[in-house]
Amino acid sequence: MEAARCLYKKPPSDEDLKMMKVFGLTMDDYEDEHSVDVWPDNWRAVCFFEMLDQGNWNMGPGGPTGIRYEAFKEVRDIMKVTKKEWPEIFEAVRIMQRAALDEIYKE
């Protein structure tokens, strides 16, 4: 999902910032790239994923490897996710996890 990629998109490098300046671009132009529309049907899943964002990743020697699933229960409770909603949210979070990892390890 694009929302997950936006959360983990790397900021421009110093060299990129210099090139942006040459072309008359500012950080405001870059920040527009971090904006994404979320369909109402996906909103709760995106909110769930964002709540897991800080400190809930399993870490390997090369960096994040996946979300710690044991953290899901607390977020489910906080967001009052029903048993009926859970399968759809869980699947969306797994898709966002993959998209986030792809963005994190993007060259």
C-alpha positions in Angstrom: 0.0 0.0 0.0 1.2 3.5 -0.8 0.4 4.7 2.7 3.0 2.3 4.2 5.6 3.4 1.6 5.0 7.0 2.5 5.5 6.4 6.2 9.0 4.9 5.4 10.1 7.0 2.4 13.6 8.3 2.9 14.1 12.1 3.0 16.2 13.6 0.2 19.9 13.4 0.5 22.1 16.5 0.7 23.0 16.0 -3.0 19.3 15.7 -3.8 18.6 18.9 -1.9 21.3 20.7 -3.9 19.8 19.5 -7.2 16.3 20.6 -6.0 17.7 24.1 -5.3 19.1 24.2 -8.8 15.7 23.6 -10.3 14.0 26.0 -7.9 12.3 23.3 -5.8 11.9 23.4 -2.0 11.2 20.9 0.7 7.5 21.8 0.3 7.7 20.3 -3.2 9.2 17.2 -1.8 6.7 16.9 1.1 3.9 16.7 -1.4 5.3 13.3 -2.3 4.7 12.2 1.3 1.0 12.9 0.9 -1.3 10.0 0.0 -5.1 9.6 -0.1 -6.5 6.6 1.7 -9.8 5.0 0.8 -12.3 5.0 3.6 -12.4 1.2 3.5 -8.6 1.1 4.3 -8.5 3.9 6.9 -8.7 1.6 10.0 -6.0 -0.7 8.7 -3.7 2.3 7.9 -4.3 3.7 11.4 -3.6 0.3 12.9 -0.4 0.0 11.0 0.7 3.5 12.0 0.1 2.7 15.6 2.6 -0.2 15.3 5.2 2.2 13.6 7.4 3.0 16.6 9.3 0.2 18.3 7.3 -2.7 17.1 9.6 -4.1 14.5 11.6 -7.3 14.8 15.2 -6.3 14.1 17.9 -8.4 12.5 21.5 -7.7 11.8 20.6 -5.7 8.7 17.6 -3.8 10.1 13.9 -4.5 10.4 12.6 -7.9 9.3 8.9 -7.6 10.2 6.3 -6.3 12.7 6.2 -7.9 16.1 2.8 -9.6 16.0 2.6 -9.8 19.8 2.0 -6.0 19.7 -1.2 -6.5 17.8 -3.4 -7.4 20.8 -2.8 -4.0 22.5 -3.5 -2.1 19.3 -6.6 -4.2 18.7 -7.8 -3.3 22.2 -7.1 0.4 21.8 -8.8 0.6 18.5 -11.6 -1.7 19.5 -11.2 -3.9 16.4 -14.0 -6.4 16.3 -13.5 -10.1 15.5 -15.4 -9.5 12.3 -13.1 -6.7 11.2 -9.8 -8.4 12.3 -9.2 -10.7 9.3 -9.4 -7.8 6.8 -7.3 -5.5 8.9 -4.7 -8.2 9.6 -4.4 -9.0 5.8 -4.0 -5.2 5.1 -1.4 -4.8 7.7 0.6 -7.7 6.3 0.5 -6.1 2.8 1.6 -2.7 4.3 4.4 -4.5 6.2 5.7 -5.9 2.9 5.4 -2.4 1.2 7.2 -0.8 4.2 10.1 -3.3 4.1 10.4 -2.8 0.3 10.7 0.9 0.9 13.1 0.6 3.8 15.5 -1.6 1.7 15.0 0.2 -1.6 18.3 1.2 -3.2 
